[in-house]
């Protein structure tokens, strides 16, 4: 009888441990690190959206406080290398000078992750740009992916653009 009670007790203990393990594995992770990272992403998301809003309204001056003086920009043009602050601003201005009615329609905004897959405050977006060429009046449309990393002050530290830039130029300059 004692052996049977001991076996029953062991089974009950195992069942209870399994139930506890299941409950704790399903509990929401509320560690301060996760919340802080989500808050950082949300803060950086506001900056990234503001940057695109100012780009669409062609306000290069208002973009400057959002950009770190040590920024590195990776252009979508084939063979281009990372550019720094002054070149980045000049390139943005060229886009603004050559296109009107610039609109970005996001499909999604998502958090980036470090090499371990943990959210790191980076902002990524997928969407579609449309604009009208000043030179020809042609309307261009291109799907794009962009990422933004930020410094400790919340300024854009690195930005990468991925879209068919050569195709954009071909659309803009096409004759009808």
N, C-alpha and C positions, 0 to 999 in steps of 0.2 A: 504494500500500500504506500509506504514512504517513497519507494522508487517511482511509482506512478505519479504521486504528488510533485516530486522533484522534476520529472519530465514535463508535467503540465506547467509548473512554474517557469521552467526554462523556455517553453514554447510561448507562454504569455509575455515573458520578458522580451523575447525576440520580436514578437508581434508589436509590442509597445515601442521598442526601439525603431522598428521599421516605420511605424506610423509617425513617430517624432521626426525621423529623418525626412520623410516625405513632406511633413508640414513645414519644416524649416527650409527645405530646398525650394518650396514654392512661395516662400515669404518674399515680399518686395524688398529689394536692396535699397536701403535708405541711408547708406553711408554718406558722410559729408563729402567725400571725394567725388562720388557720382553726382550729387546735387550741385557741387561747385562746378563740375565740368559742364553740366547742363546749363547752369546759369551763365557760364563763360560762352558757351555756344550761342545762347539766346542773345547775349550782349553783342557778340561778334556778328551775328545774323543781322541785327539792326544796322550795323556799320556797312556790311556788304550790300544790303538792300539800298541804303542811302547812297553808296558809291554809284550803283547802277542808276538810281533815280537822277542823280546829278549828271551822270554821263548822258542819259536820255534828254535832259533839259539843256545839255551842252554848257554846263557851268563848271569849267575846268578849275577855276579859282576856288570854288567852294569844296572841291574834291581834295585840295591840298592838305587840310588838317587831318583827313582820314588816312593819309598815306605816310608811312614811316620814311624818314630821310634815307634810310638804308635799304629801301625796297628793292626787290628783284622781281622783274616782270618777265614771264616767258610768253612770247608772242606766238600766235598761231602760224606764222609764215615759215615755210620750209627752210631749214638751214639757219634760222635765227638763233641767237644766243640770248641769255638773260641780259636784260637792260636794267640800268639803275634809274634813280629818281628823275633826273632831268630828261633823259631820253624817253622814259616812260611817259612823263607829262607831255613831251613834244609829240609822241606817237598818238596819245589820246586826243590831243588838239587836232592832229591831222585827220583822224576819223571824224571829229566834230565838224571840221571845216569842209570836208568832202561829202558829208551826208546830212540830210535834214530828216525830220520826222522819225528820229531814232526811237525804237520801242523794243523793250525786252519783255517777253512773255514767259515767265518761268513755268516749267513743268513741275519742278521740285526744288526744294532747298533741303539739304541733308547735312548732318554733322560728319566731319572727317574723323579719321582714327590714326593712331600711331602704329608702329610696326607690330605691336602686340594686340592690335584691334580695339584699343581703348579710345574712347572719344577724347579729343585733345583741343577742342575749341575751334578747329578748322571748319570752314564753311564751304560746301560744294553746292553747285546749282547746275541744273540742266534746263534748257529752254530754247526759245527761238527769238532771234533778232530780226527785225525788219527796219528798213530805212530807205530813203529816196536819195539817189545820187544827185548832187548839186550840178554836176557837169552834164548829165544826160536826162535826168528826170526818171531814170529806171528805178523801179522798186526792187530791192534785194530782200531775200529771205534766206536765213541760214540757221540750222540747228547748232547749238553750242553747249559746251561743258566748260565751267570755270571753277577754280578753287582759290580760296583765300586763306592764308595763315596770318596770324596777328602777333604783334609784340606785346610785352607786358602792359603797355599803355593803351592797348586796344586799337592800335593803328595797323593798317594792312602792311605786313612785312614781306609777303610773297604772294604773287598772283600768277596764275597760269590760265591761259586761254586755249581752248581746243575747238577749232572749227575750220571749215574749208575757206581760208582767207583768200587763196588764189581764185577760188570759185566766186567769192564775193566780188572781187575786182572784175572778173569776166562778166558777171551779171550786170555790174554797174556800167561797164563800158560797151556792152553789146549794142549793136545797131539793129534797128527793127526792120 
